[in-house]
Amino acid sequence: MNRRILLKLMIPLTIIVLWEALATSIHNQFILPDIQSVLMVLLSPGTDIMGSGSLIENALMSLQRVGLGFLVATCLAVPLGVAMGRLEPLKAALDGMVSALRPVPPLAWVPLALAWLKIGLASIVFIIALGAFFPVLLNTMQGVRGVKKNWIEAITMMGAKEHDLMIRVILPAAAPEIWTGMRIGFGIAWMCVVAAEMLPGTNTGLGYLIMYAYSWGQVQVVIAGMIAIGIIGIGIDRFFVTVERRWLSWRGL
């Protein structure tokens, strides 16, 4: 156990040592600030940064936006994924469109989002929802199609209607795949919100804070913001993993 912990710590410690050595050698805060200046920002998360709000305030704003976009994506993708998993004609009709739109990066939609929804929360939520939509959709469809046929046949022979079949068999059996899609979707949504907050007209959020700090040459704030994004992302992913292990550990059955 101790060896595993040491192995996990080796790479971060090595990066920190190399970082400090390079920062000392370069001696240019705009190119690579030293660790101490970055830690000062991270260890004072409630302090206002150049009038743009604190690290905590901007992080909460980003989480609020990504939560809203993720909720929209999930509410659309799960029902559609279930329908495509159960209805072969619907899957055949939509497969081509999904295959064509899925590889398009969410940020490629930015010009259209701004044209349709203007600058503001709606366009940011649109970009986030697009990022989360397809992983949730595809995993939901795969989970529904992967339900064992003998389970469906058994409850159907007992006289169960489609509603009972959906509630008692299909959704519970597909839940692990749906949850995995939500986990992947939220990760992509988190990346999208940071990028969307860098768009003109945005004045809050971690993405905005990073761009604002860079425009003032405060690279230590940029790096602190990036580290904060990573820490929050790890925390969110751990939440999804914990829920999966506790309530969906039977997925391999």
C-alpha contacts under 8 A as a table, 3 or more apart, distances in Angstrom:
res1	aa1	res2	aa2	distance
1	M	4	R	5.16
1	M	5	I	6.39
2	N	5	I	5.10
2	N	6	L	6.17
3	R	6	L	5.02
3	R	7	L	6.14
4	R	7	L	5.10
4	R	8	K	6.25
5	I	8	K	5.14
5	I	9	L	6.24
6	L	9	L	5.05
6	L	10	M	6.03
7	L	10	M	5.18
7	L	11	I	7.48
8	K	11	I	6.66
8	K	12	P	7.70
9	L	12	P	5.58
9	L	13	L	6.04
10	M	13	L	5.24
10	M	14	T	5.98
11	I	14	T	5.02
11	I	15	I	6.13
12	P	15	I	5.08
12	P	16	I	6.19
13	L	16	I	5.06
13	L	17	V	6.22
14	T	17	V	5.19
14	T	18	L	6.17
15	I	18	L	5.16
15	I	19	W	5.84
16	I	19	W	4.97
16	I	20	E	6.14
16	I	35	I	7.78
17	V	20	E	5.32
17	V	21	A	6.17
18	L	21	A	5.04
18	L	22	L	6.03
19	W	22	L	5.21
19	W	23	A	6.00
19	W	34	D	7.53
19	W	35	I	7.57
20	E	23	A	5.05
20	E	24	T	6.06
20	E	34	D	5.92
20	E	35	I	6.33
21	A	24	T	5.22
21	A	25	S	6.14
22	L	25	S	4.94
22	L	26	I	5.92
22	L	32	L	7.79
23	A	26	I	5.24
23	A	27	H	5.64
23	A	28	N	7.15
23	A	29	Q	7.74
23	A	32	L	5.51
23	A	33	P	6.03
23	A	34	D	5.36
24	T	27	H	5.12
24	T	34	D	7.19
26	I	31	I	7.93
26	I	32	L	7.45
27	H	32	L	7.78
27	H	33	P	7.96
28	N	31	I	5.56
28	N	32	L	6.18
28	N	33	P	6.76
29	Q	32	L	5.20
29	Q	33	P	4.12
29	Q	34	D	7.10
29	Q	219	V	7.04
29	Q	220	Q	7.64
30	F	33	P	6.50
30	F	217	G	6.08
30	F	218	Q	6.99
30	F	219	V	5.72
31	I	219	V	7.43
32	L	219	V	7.32
32	L	220	Q	7.93
33	P	37	S	6.68
33	P	38	V	7.23
33	P	219	V	6.68
33	P	220	Q	5.68
34	D	37	S	5.78
34	D	38	V	6.86
34	D	220	Q	7.88
35	I	38	V	5.20
35	I	39	L	6.08
36	Q	39	L	5.05
36	Q	40	M	6.18
37	S	40	M	5.17
37	S	41	V	6.83
37	S	220	Q	6.10
38	V	41	V	5.37
38	V	42	L	6.40
38	V	220	Q	4.88
38	V	221	V	6.61
38	V	223	I	6.81
38	V	224	A	5.57
39	L	42	L	4.89
39	L	43	L	5.78
39	L	224	A	7.44
40	M	43	L	5.32
40	M	44	S	6.26
41	V	44	S	5.31
41	V	45	P	6.56
41	V	220	Q	7.59
41	V	221	V	6.53
41	V	224	A	6.40
42	L	45	P	5.66
42	L	55	L	7.86
42	L	224	A	5.95
42	L	228	A	7.71
44	S	47	T	5.59
45	P	54	S	6.06
45	P	55	L	4.87
45	P	56	I	5.50
46	G	54	S	5.17
46	G	55	L	6.32
46	G	56	I	5.90
46	G	57	E	7.59
47	T	53	G	7.63
47	T	54	S	5.10
47	T	55	L	7.32
48	D	51	G	6.06
48	D	52	S	6.67
48	D	53	G	4.73
48	D	54	S	4.22
48	D	55	L	7.55
49	I	52	S	5.55
49	I	53	G	5.68
49	I	54	S	5.62
49	I	55	L	7.62
50	M	53	G	7.51
52	S	203	N	7.65
52	S	204	T	7.27
52	S	209	L	6.83
52	S	212	Y	7.96
53	G	57	E	6.13
53	G	58	N	6.54
53	G	204	T	7.73
54	S	57	E	5.18
54	S	58	N	6.28
55	L	58	N	5.36
55	L	59	A	6.04
55	L	206	L	7.48
55	L	225	G	7.44
56	I	59	A	5.03
56	I	60	L	6.08
57	E	60	L	5.25
57	E	61	M	6.31
57	E	205	G	7.69
58	N	61	M	5.06
58	N	62	S	6.25
58	N	204	T	5.82
58	N	205	G	4.09
58	N	206	L	5.25
58	N	209	L	7.27
59	A	62	S	5.10
59	A	63	L	6.18
59	A	205	G	5.94
59	A	206	L	5.66
59	A	228	A	7.99
60	L	63	L	5.01
60	L	64	Q	6.07
60	L	205	G	7.60
61	M	64	Q	5.07
61	M	65	R	6.32
61	M	204	T	6.85
61	M	205	G	5.32
61	M	206	L	8.00
62	S	65	R	5.19
62	S	66	V	6.14
62	S	193	V	6.65
62	S	194	V	7.21
62	S	204	T	7.96
62	S	205	G	4.90
62	S	206	L	6.32
63	L	66	V	5.14
63	L	67	G	5.85
63	L	190	W	7.99
64	Q	67	G	5.14
64	Q	68	L	6.28
65	R	68	L	5.22
65	R	69	G	6.23
65	R	121	L	7.71
65	R	124	I	7.56
65	R	125	V	6.48
65	R	193	V	7.10
66	V	69	G	5.09
66	V	70	F	5.84
66	V	125	V	7.20
66	V	128	I	6.36
66	V	186	F	7.95
66	V	189	A	6.16
66	V	190	W	6.11
66	V	193	V	6.00
67	G	70	F	5.12
67	G	71	L	6.04
68	L	71	L	5.12
68	L	72	V	6.33
68	L	125	V	6.77
69	G	72	V	5.18
69	G	73	A	6.23
69	G	125	V	4.63
69	G	126	F	6.76
69	G	127	I	7.86
69	G	128	I	5.11
69	G	129	A	4.53
69	G	132	A	7.93
69	G	189	A	7.52
70	F	73	A	5.04
70	F	74	T	6.03
70	F	128	I	6.77
70	F	129	A	5.58
70	F	132	A	6.12
70	F	133	F	7.89
70	F	185	G	7.61
70	F	186	F	6.43
70	F	189	A	6.66
71	L	74	T	5.17
71	L	75	C	6.06
71	L	129	A	7.87
72	V	75	C	5.28
72	V	76	L	6.34
72	V	129	A	6.17
73	A	76	L	5.30
73	A	77	A	5.80
73	A	129	A	4.73
73	A	130	L	6.97
73	A	132	A	5.92
73	A	133	F	4.77
73	A	136	V	7.85
74	T	77	A	5.08
74	T	78	V	5.72
74	T	132	A	7.63
74	T	133	F	6.67
74	T	136	V	6.65
74	T	182	M	7.45
75	C	78	V	6.05
75	C	79	P	6.99
76	L	79	P	6.13
76	L	80	L	6.39
76	L	133	F	7.63
77	A	80	L	5.20
77	A	81	G	5.73
77	A	133	F	5.77
77	A	134	F	7.28
77	A	136	V	5.90
77	A	137	L	4.57
77	A	140	T	7.81
78	V	81	G	5.03
78	V	82	V	6.09
78	V	136	V	6.62
78	V	137	L	5.94
78	V	140	T	6.03
78	V	178	I	7.66
79	P	82	V	5.12
79	P	83	A	6.18
80	L	83	A	5.05
80	L	84	M	6.09
80	L	137	L	6.91
81	G	84	M	5.10
81	G	85	G	5.99
81	G	136	V	7.84
81	G	137	L	4.83
81	G	138	L	6.56
81	G	139	N	7.73
81	G	140	T	5.03
81	G	141	M	4.38
81	G	144	V	7.94
82	V	85	G	5.02
82	V	86	R	6.22
82	V	140	T	6.17
82	V	141	M	5.58
82	V	144	V	6.14
83	A	86	R	5.21
83	A	87	L	5.78
83	A	90	L	7.41
83	A	141	M	7.76
84	M	87	L	5.28
84	M	88	E	6.59
84	M	90	L	5.61
84	M	91	K	4.62
84	M	141	M	6.05
85	G	88	E	7.09
85	G	91	K	7.02
85	G	140	T	7.65
85	G	141	M	4.52
85	G	142	Q	6.79
85	G	143	G	7.86
85	G	144	V	5.23
85	G	145	R	5.10
86	R	144	V	6.95
86	R	145	R	6.91
87	L	90	L	5.47
87	L	91	K	6.40
88	E	91	K	5.03
88	E	92	A	6.12
89	P	92	A	5.07
89	P	93	A	6.13
90	L	93	A	5.04
90	L	94	L	6.18
91	K	94	L	5.30
91	K	95	D	5.60
92	A	95	D	5.44
92	A	96	G	7.64
93	A	96	G	7.11
94	L	97	M	5.39
94	L	98	V	6.16
95	D	98	V	5.20
95	D	99	S	6.03
96	G	99	S	5.13
96	G	100	A	6.17
97	M	100	A	5.10
97	M	101	L	6.12
98	V	101	L	5.27
98	V	102	R	5.72
98	V	134	F	7.99
99	S	102	R	5.53
99	S	103	P	7.33
100	A	103	P	6.69
100	A	104	V	7.74
101	L	104	V	5.54
102	R	105	P	7.81
102	R	134	F	6.37
104	V	108	A	6.76
105	P	108	A	5.40
105	P	109	W	7.46
105	P	131	G	7.70
106	P	109	W	5.53
106	P	110	V	7.39
106	P	127	I	5.71
106	P	128	I	7.57
106	P	130	L	5.93
106	P	131	G	5.52
106	P	192	C	7.25
107	L	110	V	5.23
107	L	127	I	6.79
107	L	192	C	7.44
107	L	195	A	7.78
107	L	196	A	7.50
108	A	111	P	7.27
109	W	112	L	5.41
109	W	113	A	5.98
109	W	127	I	7.05
110	V	113	A	4.91
110	V	114	L	6.09
110	V	123	S	7.79
110	V	127	I	7.05
111	P	114	L	5.23
111	P	115	A	6.15
112	L	115	A	4.91
112	L	116	W	5.91
113	A	116	W	5.23
113	A	117	L	5.53
113	A	118	K	6.87
113	A	123	S	5.21
113	A	126	F	6.97
113	A	127	I	7.41
114	L	117	L	5.35
114	L	118	K	4.30
114	L	119	I	5.70
114	L	123	S	6.12
115	A	118	K	5.62
117	L	120	G	7.79
117	L	122	A	6.08
117	L	123	S	5.40
118	K	122	A	7.73
118	K	123	S	6.49
119	I	122	A	7.69
119	I	123	S	6.30
119	I	200	P	7.77
119	I	201	G	6.16
119	I	202	T	7.74
120	G	123	S	5.87
120	G	124	I	6.64
120	G	201	G	7.13
120	G	202	T	6.95
121	L	124	I	5.16
121	L	125	V	6.05
122	A	125	V	5.18
122	A	126	F	6.10
123	S	126	F	4.98
123	S	127	I	6.38
124	I	127	I	5.28
124	I	128	I	6.30
124	I	193	V	6.89
124	I	196	A	5.80
124	I	197	E	7.32
125	V	128	I	5.05
125	V	129	A	5.93
125	V	193	V	7.98
126	F	129	A	5.19
126	F	130	L	6.21
127	I	130	L	5.21
127	I	131	G	6.41
127	I	192	C	6.75
127	I	193	V	7.56
127	I	196	A	7.10
128	I	131	G	5.18
128	I	132	A	6.44
128	I	189	A	4.98
128	I	190	W	7.65
128	I	192	C	5.46
128	I	193	V	5.81
128	I	196	A	7.96
129	A	132	A	5.24
129	A	133	F	5.78
129	A	189	A	6.95
130	L	133	F	5.16
130	L	134	F	7.25
131	G	134	F	7.01
131	G	185	G	6.79
131	G	188	I	5.70
131	G	189	A	5.31
131	G	192	C	6.57
132	A	135	P	6.13
132	A	136	V	6.59
132	A	182	M	7.60
132	A	184	I	7.65
132	A	185	G	3.97
132	A	186	F	5.97
132	A	187	G	7.93
132	A	188	I	5.99
132	A	189	A	5.25
133	F	136	V	5.53
133	F	137	L	6.05
133	F	185	G	6.74
134	F	137	L	4.91
134	F	138	L	5.95
134	F	185	G	7.52
135	P	138	L	5.40
135	P	139	N	6.04
135	P	181	G	5.07
135	P	182	M	7.08
135	P	184	I	6.36
135	P	185	G	5.33
136	V	139	N	5.38
136	V	140	T	5.95
136	V	178	I	6.46
136	V	180	T	7.93
136	V	181	G	4.26
136	V	182	M	5.28
136	V	184	I	7.67
136	V	185	G	6.00
137	L	140	T	5.25
137	L	141	M	6.19
137	L	181	G	7.45
138	L	141	M	5.14
138	L	142	Q	6.05
138	L	181	G	7.42
139	N	142	Q	4.98
139	N	143	G	5.91
139	N	177	E	5.54
139	N	178	I	5.51
139	N	180	T	7.14
139	N	181	G	5.00
140	T	143	G	5.05
140	T	144	V	6.17
140	T	174	A	6.99
140	T	177	E	6.22
140	T	178	I	4.67
140	T	181	G	6.96
141	M	144	V	5.24
141	M	145	R	6.14
142	Q	145	R	5.15
142	Q	146	G	5.94
142	Q	177	E	7.27
143	G	146	G	5.05
143	G	147	V	6.61
143	G	173	A	7.51
143	G	174	A	4.36
143	G	175	A	7.27
143	G	176	P	7.60
143	G	177	E	5.03
143	G	178	I	6.49
144	V	147	V	5.62
144	V	170	I	6.19
144	V	171	L	7.26
144	V	173	A	7.64
144	V	174	A	5.27
146	G	174	A	7.42
147	V	151	W	7.59
147	V	152	I	7.79
147	V	170	I	6.43
147	V	173	A	6.10
147	V	174	A	6.58
148	K	151	W	5.55
148	K	152	I	6.86
149	K	152	I	5.12
149	K	153	E	6.06
150	N	153	E	4.93
150	N	154	A	5.90
151	W	154	A	5.19
151	W	155	I	6.50
151	W	169	V	7.26
152	I	155	I	5.57
152	I	156	T	6.04
152	I	165	L	7.16
152	I	169	V	7.04
152	I	170	I	7.88
153	E	156	T	5.03
153	E	157	M	6.06
154	A	157	M	5.31
154	A	158	M	6.63
155	I	158	M	5.03
155	I	159	G	6.80
155	I	160	A	5.82
155	I	165	L	7.03
156	T	159	G	5.25
156	T	160	A	5.04
156	T	161	K	7.17
156	T	165	L	7.42
157	M	160	A	7.28
160	A	163	H	7.94
160	A	164	D	5.75
160	A	165	L	6.17
161	K	164	D	5.32
161	K	165	L	6.08
162	E	165	L	4.90
162	E	166	M	6.02
163	H	166	M	5.15
163	H	167	I	6.26
164	D	167	I	5.19
164	D	168	R	5.76
164	D	169	V	7.83
165	L	168	R	5.47
165	L	169	V	5.41
165	L	170	I	6.36
166	M	169	V	5.76
166	M	170	I	4.82
166	M	171	L	5.81
167	I	170	I	6.57
167	I	171	L	5.89
167	I	172	P	7.24
168	R	171	L	7.03
168	R	172	P	6.62
169	V	172	P	5.66
169	V	173	A	5.91
170	I	173	A	5.24
170	I	174	A	5.93
171	L	174	A	5.06
171	L	175	A	5.76
172	P	175	A	5.11
173	A	176	P	7.26
173	A	251	R	7.91
174	A	177	E	5.56
174	A	178	I	6.20
175	A	178	I	4.99
175	A	179	W	5.97
175	A	248	L	7.59
176	P	179	W	5.09
176	P	180	T	6.19
176	P	244	E	7.22
176	P	248	L	5.83
176	P	251	R	5.90
177	E	180	T	5.05
177	E	181	G	6.26
178	I	181	G	5.08
178	I	182	M	6.26
179	W	182	M	4.94
179	W	183	R	6.14
179	W	240	F	7.84
179	W	244	E	7.46
180	T	183	R	4.99
180	T	184	I	6.28
181	G	184	I	5.18
181	G	185	G	5.87
182	M	185	G	4.85
182	M	186	F	5.91
183	R	186	F	5.33
183	R	187	G	6.42
183	R	237	D	6.86
183	R	240	F	6.05
184	I	187	G	5.20
184	I	188	I	6.42
185	G	188	I	5.19
185	G	189	A	6.03
186	F	189	A	4.84
186	F	190	W	6.06
187	G	190	W	5.17
187	G	191	M	6.54
187	G	233	G	7.04
187	G	237	D	7.51
188	I	191	M	5.14
188	I	192	C	6.19
189	A	192	C	4.93
189	A	193	V	6.14
190	W	193	V	5.37
190	W	194	V	6.62
190	W	233	G	7.29
191	M	194	V	5.52
191	M	195	A	6.50
192	C	195	A	5.14
192	C	196	A	5.92
193	V	196	A	4.95
193	V	197	E	6.04
193	V	207	G	7.50
194	V	197	E	5.26
194	V	198	M	6.84
194	V	205	G	7.43
194	V	206	L	6.21
194	V	207	G	4.33
194	V	208	Y	7.72
195	A	198	M	5.40
195	A	199	L	7.44
195	A	207	G	6.00
196	A	199	L	5.59
196	A	207	G	7.27
197	E	202	T	5.82
197	E	203	N	7.88
197	E	204	T	7.36
197	E	205	G	6.29
197	E	206	L	7.28
197	E	207	G	4.73
197	E	208	Y	5.16
198	M	202	T	6.89
198	M	207	G	5.11
198	M	208	Y	4.98
198	M	211	M	6.33
199	L	202	T	6.14
199	L	208	Y	7.82
202	T	208	Y	6.51
203	N	208	Y	6.02
203	N	209	L	7.99
204	T	207	G	7.87
204	T	208	Y	5.64
204	T	209	L	6.83
205	G	208	Y	5.33
205	G	209	L	6.18
206	L	209	L	4.92
206	L	210	I	6.16
206	L	225	G	6.34
206	L	229	I	7.54
207	G	210	I	5.26
207	G	211	M	6.47
208	Y	211	M	5.25
208	Y	212	Y	5.93
209	L	212	Y	5.07
209	L	213	A	5.94
209	L	222	V	7.60
209	L	225	G	7.38
210	I	213	A	5.25
210	I	214	Y	6.16
210	I	221	V	6.88
210	I	222	V	4.74
210	I	225	G	6.15
210	I	226	M	7.78
211	M	214	Y	5.07
211	M	215	S	6.21
211	M	222	V	7.51
212	Y	215	S	5.20
212	Y	216	W	6.68
213	A	216	W	5.24
213	A	217	G	6.27
213	A	218	Q	4.99
213	A	219	V	6.72
213	A	221	V	6.10
213	A	222	V	6.11
214	Y	217	G	4.85
214	Y	218	Q	5.53
214	Y	219	V	5.86
214	Y	221	V	7.95
214	Y	222	V	6.38
215	S	218	Q	7.61
218	Q	221	V	5.57
218	Q	222	V	6.72
219	V	222	V	4.79
219	V	223	I	6.25
220	Q	223	I	5.24
220	Q	224	A	6.07
221	V	224	A	4.91
221	V	225	G	5.97
222	V	225	G	5.15
222	V	226	M	6.31
223	I	226	M	4.98
223	I	227	I	6.17
224	A	227	I	5.09
224	A	228	A	6.12
225	G	228	A	4.99
225	G	229	I	6.20
226	M	229	I	5.07
226	M	230	G	6.34
227	I	230	G	5.05
227	I	231	I	6.16
228	A	231	I	5.09
228	A	232	I	6.12
229	I	232	I	5.32
229	I	233	G	6.06
230	G	233	G	4.99
230	G	234	I	6.16
231	I	234	I	5.16
231	I	235	G	6.24
232	I	235	G	5.02
232	I	236	I	6.20
233	G	236	I	5.21
233	G	237	D	6.16
234	I	237	D	5.11
234	I	238	R	6.08
235	G	238	R	5.13
235	G	239	F	6.36
236	I	239	F	5.11
236	I	240	F	6.57
237	D	240	F	5.16
237	D	241	V	6.24
238	R	241	V	5.00
238	R	242	T	5.96
239	F	242	T	5.14
239	F	243	V	6.26
240	F	243	V	5.30
240	F	244	E	6.16
241	V	244	E	5.02
241	V	245	R	6.15
242	T	245	R	5.21
242	T	246	R	6.11
243	V	246	R	5.18
243	V	247	W	5.88
243	V	248	L	7.23
244	E	247	W	5.58
244	E	248	L	4.71
244	E	249	S	6.27
245	R	248	L	5.75
245	R	249	S	4.93
246	R	249	S	6.26
247	W	250	W	7.97
248	L	251	R	5.91
249	S	252	G	7.54
250	W	253	L	5.71
